[in-house]
Amino acid sequence: MNPLQTSMARPSGQRLAAPVVGDVRCVLPAGAQLGEGLLWSVREQALYWVDILSCQLHRWDPATGAQTQWLFAEEISAVAERAHAPGLIVTLRRGFALFDPEVDIEPRTLHQPEPTMPGNRFNDGKCDAQGRFWAGTMDFACEAPTGALYRFDPDGRCTRHDAGFAVTNGPTWALDGAMYFNDTVKGRTYRYDCDPVAGTVSNKALWNQFAPNDGLPDGMTTDAMGRIWIAHWGGACVTCHDPVTAAELARVSVPASQVTNCAFGGADLRTLYISSARVGLTAEQLVAEPLAGGVFAVPVDGPGLAAHQFGG
């Protein structure tokens, strides 16, 4: 039995229904080295995403097809909108920063929590319902367990909550507020209890151990029914899971092996956007995967959740 099944059991053994998904199509054949950081802007009705290794932030308007990109001096890995001001909060290689695409030339640094760890960089991140930005660091070589999980608050406080990861991805949250976070190299997703007022996590428990031949858990998101969607690096797919049992409810095959992230978007939040990467692929693999590094879209029968905004 999953160790969380008893503590999180639903009344009368209720189970979530498997989603119905449509056909996957490549909406942006971008050829990104390391596409990541998908964010659907409800207020702009546009998709933000990043190419980490190319140090680029991208914005795409599906209604017009317009694309804009910004080149930074260092890697950019995750993006969230600000709730009470224009622009974005982002994670760069070294830390947190603000960036308003309409006026800023360079990001405005907020905090760099690891000044003595030059081999690390930030990776994935998202805001919680209280407007705090959670993000993880990782070893640039994806080997040493030097990564950590941080929470950056609108008042400027930065708190480390967990450590010992070679590569971090996530987080995402259950409808009951629990946090899910990926230890990617070990193929594990953990669940933490969260105190929404204090912004702390506790009772870390293994929620899912992915099979060695099924890729590694990368970016993830939650839909309006509470189902957890997880991208598989090396697995050419996104899977949908029951938040209690971790049982797989659906699988979306992607014509790219290195699937990195997923996020719901569109006017009704019923489009699942999926990013991918081409870094590290051989010449033969690139021939077999001409869409590697592209951004994909697939219709889903139920809506996702709008991305939370940063409170500062």
N, C-alpha and C positions, 0 to 999 in steps of 0.2 A: 504493500500500500504506500502511496505517496505520503511522506511524513506530514504534509500539510492538509491531507484530505479530511482528517477528523476535525481539526480546529476551524477549517473553513467550510465545512459541509453545509449544503443548502437544505432547506426544509423539504422533506418528502423525497429526497434524492433527485431533485430537479437537475436537469442537464441542459446546457445551452444547445440550440440548434446549429447545425453546420451552415455556414453562409453559402449562398449561390453566387458564383463569380463568373464573369464573362471572359471574353478573349483578351489576351495581353497584346498590346501594341506599343511600339517604340514611338514616343511623341517627340523625343529630342535625341537624335543620333549624335551625341556630343563627343564621343570618344574620350571621356574624362579619364585621367590617370586614376583618380580615386574619388569618384562621385559620392557624396554624403550629404548630411545636414538638411534633409528635406523639410521645408516649412511651408504650409499653405497659409497665406495671408487672407483672412476673411475680409478685412477692410479694403484690401486692394484687389481681391479676387485674382491673385497671382501666386505663382510658385517660386519660392526661393530655394536654392540649393548651392552646394559648394563643390569645388574640385580641390581637395585638401592639398595634394602635392603640387598642383599648379598655382596655388595661392590665389584662387579666384572665387569670388562670390557671383552667383548668377541669379537673374530674375527672368521669369517667363510668364507672359500673359496669354493664357490659352485662347481667349476670345479674339485677340488680334494677331497672335503669333509673334508679337514683339519680344525681343530678347535683349537684355542688357547685362553687362558684366563689369566687375570691378577687380582690378589686380592689386593685391596687397604685397607688402614687403616680406611677409612671413605667412606660414600656413594658416588658413582659416578652416575651422572644423565643425562648428555648430552655430545656429542662428535662432533667435527668438525676438518677437516684436516687443516694443515697450508699450505699456498700457496708458501712461499719462504724458507721453512725449512722443514726437515723431522718431522714426528710425528704429534701430535694432540694438540688442546686446548680442555679442558674438564671443566665441572663444577663438583666440589665436594660438600660435604654438606655445607661447609662454603664459597666457592668462586671459582674463576677462577684459573686454573693451566695449565701448559704445561706437556705433557707426550709423550716421544718417546719410543714406544714399543721395539725398537731395542736396546736401550742403557740404558734407565732409569730404576732404581729400584723403586724409589718413584716419584710421581708427583712433579713438581717445582711450588710452589705457586706464583701466580701473584698478586692477590688482593682479600681481603675478605671485602665486603661492609657492612656487618651487624654484627659487632663484639659484639654488645650489645643485640642481639636477639637469644639466644641459642635455642629457640623453633622452629626456622625457619630452612629450608634447601633449597638448589637449586633444581629445578625440570627440566623442559624441556628447550631447547634452540637451536638456529640455527644461522648461519651467513647470513648477507644480501649480496647483490651484490657488495657492496663496501668493503667487508672483515671485517665487524664489527660483533662481537658476541653478540647476544641478548639472554637473559635468564631471567627466572622468579624464584622468591623464593616463598615459601609456608609455612604454618603452618604444622609442622610434624603431628599434630593431625587432620589436615584437617578441622579445625573448626574456628579458629580466623582469621579475615581478615587482617593478618599481612604481606602478600606476596606483592612483588613489581616486576616491570619490569625494567631490567637494560640493558644498552648497554656498552660493553667493547671494546675499540678501540685498534688497533695495537700499538699505542703510549703509552698505559697504562692508559689512562683516563677511568674512570667508571662513568656513568651517570644514575641516576634513572629517569624514564619517567612516571611511573604511579604506583599506590599503591592501597591497599584496597582489596586484593584478599585472599581468604582462600587457594585456590589451583590454580596455573597458569599452562597453557599448550600452546604450540606453541612457537614462532610464525610461520606463513608462509606469503608469499607475493603474491599479485596479479601481473599480467603481467604489470600493470600500476604503480607498485611500492607501492601500498597501503599495509598496514600490517593488518593481522588478528591475534587475540590473544584471548585465551579462559579463561573466568572466570568459571572454571569447576564446582564448587559447586553450583553456581547459574544457570548452564545450558545455559550460554550465550557465544556467539562469538561476539567480537567487531571488528570494522574496524577503522583504523586510516589512515589519510593522512600522507605521509612521505616526508620529504625534503631529497633527496638523498645526497646532499652536506653537509648540517649541521648535518644530522643524527638525526633529531628531528621528533616527531610525534605530530599530532594535530587533531582536529575535530573528536574526539572519538564518535562513533555512534554504536548502537546496530545493528548488521547485522543479527543475527539469535538467536531466543530463542527456545531451544529444548524442546520437549514435556516431561513431567515428567516421563512417562512410557517408554521412548526411550533411557535411559541411559544418561550419562553426556559427553559433548565434551572433548576429551583428546588430544593426539598428532595429528598433521595434516601436510599435504603437498600440493603442487600445481603441476599440470601437464602442459605439453607444450601448451595446449589449454587454460590454465588459470583456469581450474576447480579446486575446492578446495575439498580435501579428508580429512575426519575427522573420527578418531577412537571414538567409543562410549564405555566408561567405564560403565559396567552394562547393555549394550545394545546388546552385542554379534554381533557387526557388524562394518563396515566402510561404511560411506555414501559419495557420490560424489555430489557436489553442484555447481550451477551456481554462479559465483563470484559476480554478480550484485544483483540478486533477492534472492539468497540463496535457490532457489528451488532445491529440491532433484532430481538428475538426475539418480542415480543408488544406489543400496545397495548391499554390499558384506557381506553375512552371515558368521560368524566365529564360529567354534565349541568351543568357550570359551567365557564366559560372560564378563570378565573384559578385554576388548580390549583397548590397551594403546597408540599405535603409529602406523604410517605407513610411508613408504618411498619407492620411486621408485629405482629400481636397475636392474642388468643384463646388458649384453653388449649393448643392445638397449634401456635400461631404460623402458622396457615394462613389467616388473614384479613388482607388488606392494607387498612389504614385510610388514608384520603386526606382531606386538608384543602383548603379553598378560601377565596376572598375575594370581597367585593363592592365594596371600595373602588374608586372611580374609574369604576364602571360608570354609564352614562347611564340615565335613566328607562326608555327603550325597552329597553335591555339587561336591566335588572332584571325587566321584565315577561317577557322571553324566557327569563330564567334565574332562576326563582323560588327555586331551591335554592342559588343562589350564596351562599357563606359557610357552607355546611353541611359536615358531616363524613360521608364516605361509607365503605362497606365492600364488599369484593369477595372471595369465596373463591378460593383459589389451590391448585393441586394439590401444591405442595411447601412446606415450612415456611420461615419466615424465621429470622433469628438474634435471640436475646434481646439487648436493649440492654445495653451495658456500663455498669457503675456507676462512680461517682466514688470514688476510693480514700481520700478524706478524710472 
